[in-house]
Amino acid sequence: MAMTPEAKVKKQVKKILDEYGVWHFSPPGMGLGRAGIPDIIACHGGQFLAIECKAGSNKPTLLQERELERITQAGGHALVIREDNINELHRLLLWTKKN
């Protein structure tokens, strides 16, 4: 079965997280968890990271935006990562490694 564009982004993000030695997991989907939770939850350098993966010009849903904002307000780092902004993840991981 072919991988969806979003699945390819998730795979790339997980590979980068593994390369940096970041602890991470993907919450279950398909209605088993709370709606809007980001695709990947991680911790690096004592910092909480939440990553929503999107492909192309797709945008987070309103529920996803709400959860990302709540994470930011709580002091965590929330990112929306696409194929064209993967460097944002590298920058954040380098920063969390130093702090």
Contacts in CASP RR format, 6 or more apart in sequence:
PFRMAT RR
TARGET T0000
AUTHOR 0000-0000-0000
METHOD contacts of the structure
MODEL  1
MAMTPEAKVKKQVKKILDEYGVWHFSPPGMGLGRAGIPDIIACHGGQFLA
IECKAGSNKPTLLQERELERITQAGGHALVIREDNINELHRLLLWTKKN
3 11 0 8 1.000
4 55 0 8 1.000
5 55 0 8 1.000
5 56 0 8 1.000
5 83 0 8 1.000
6 53 0 8 1.000
6 54 0 8 1.000
6 55 0 8 1.000
6 58 0 8 1.000
8 55 0 8 1.000
8 83 0 8 1.000
9 53 0 8 1.000
9 54 0 8 1.000
9 55 0 8 1.000
9 81 0 8 1.000
9 82 0 8 1.000
9 83 0 8 1.000
10 26 0 8 1.000
10 39 0 8 1.000
10 40 0 8 1.000
10 53 0 8 1.000
12 83 0 8 1.000
12 86 0 8 1.000
13 40 0 8 1.000
13 51 0 8 1.000
13 53 0 8 1.000
13 81 0 8 1.000
13 86 0 8 1.000
13 89 0 8 1.000
14 24 0 8 1.000
14 26 0 8 1.000
14 40 0 8 1.000
16 86 0 8 1.000
16 89 0 8 1.000
16 90 0 8 1.000
16 93 0 8 1.000
17 24 0 8 1.000
17 40 0 8 1.000
17 42 0 8 1.000
17 44 0 8 1.000
17 93 0 8 1.000
20 44 0 8 1.000
20 93 0 8 1.000
20 97 0 8 1.000
21 44 0 8 1.000
22 42 0 8 1.000
22 43 0 8 1.000
22 44 0 8 1.000
22 49 0 8 1.000
22 93 0 8 1.000
23 42 0 8 1.000
23 43 0 8 1.000
23 44 0 8 1.000
24 40 0 8 1.000
24 41 0 8 1.000
24 42 0 8 1.000
24 43 0 8 1.000
24 49 0 8 1.000
25 40 0 8 1.000
25 41 0 8 1.000
25 42 0 8 1.000
26 39 0 8 1.000
26 40 0 8 1.000
26 41 0 8 1.000
27 33 0 8 1.000
27 37 0 8 1.000
27 38 0 8 1.000
27 39 0 8 1.000
27 41 0 8 1.000
34 67 0 8 1.000
35 63 0 8 1.000
36 61 0 8 1.000
36 63 0 8 1.000
36 64 0 8 1.000
36 66 0 8 1.000
36 67 0 8 1.000
37 67 0 8 1.000
38 50 0 8 1.000
38 51 0 8 1.000
38 52 0 8 1.000
38 64 0 8 1.000
38 67 0 8 1.000
38 68 0 8 1.000
38 71 0 8 1.000
38 78 0 8 1.000
39 51 0 8 1.000
39 52 0 8 1.000
39 53 0 8 1.000
40 49 0 8 1.000
40 50 0 8 1.000
40 51 0 8 1.000
40 53 0 8 1.000
41 48 0 8 1.000
41 49 0 8 1.000
41 50 0 8 1.000
41 51 0 8 1.000
42 48 0 8 1.000
42 49 0 8 1.000
42 50 0 8 1.000
42 51 0 8 1.000
43 49 0 8 1.000
44 93 0 8 1.000
44 96 0 8 1.000
44 97 0 8 1.000
45 96 0 8 1.000
45 97 0 8 1.000
45 99 0 8 1.000
46 96 0 8 1.000
47 76 0 8 1.000
47 77 0 8 1.000
47 96 0 8 1.000
47 99 0 8 1.000
48 71 0 8 1.000
48 74 0 8 1.000
48 75 0 8 1.000
48 76 0 8 1.000
48 77 0 8 1.000
49 76 0 8 1.000
49 77 0 8 1.000
49 78 0 8 1.000
49 79 0 8 1.000
49 92 0 8 1.000
49 96 0 8 1.000
50 67 0 8 1.000
50 68 0 8 1.000
50 71 0 8 1.000
50 76 0 8 1.000
50 77 0 8 1.000
50 78 0 8 1.000
50 79 0 8 1.000
51 78 0 8 1.000
51 79 0 8 1.000
51 80 0 8 1.000
51 81 0 8 1.000
51 89 0 8 1.000
52 60 0 8 1.000
52 64 0 8 1.000
52 68 0 8 1.000
52 78 0 8 1.000
52 79 0 8 1.000
52 80 0 8 1.000
52 81 0 8 1.000
53 80 0 8 1.000
53 81 0 8 1.000
53 82 0 8 1.000
54 60 0 8 1.000
54 80 0 8 1.000
54 81 0 8 1.000
54 82 0 8 1.000
55 82 0 8 1.000
55 83 0 8 1.000
56 82 0 8 1.000
56 83 0 8 1.000
56 84 0 8 1.000
58 82 0 8 1.000
59 80 0 8 1.000
60 68 0 8 1.000
60 80 0 8 1.000
67 78 0 8 1.000
68 78 0 8 1.000
68 80 0 8 1.000
69 78 0 8 1.000
71 77 0 8 1.000
71 78 0 8 1.000
72 78 0 8 1.000
77 92 0 8 1.000
77 96 0 8 1.000
79 88 0 8 1.000
79 89 0 8 1.000
79 92 0 8 1.000
81 88 0 8 1.000
81 89 0 8 1.000
END
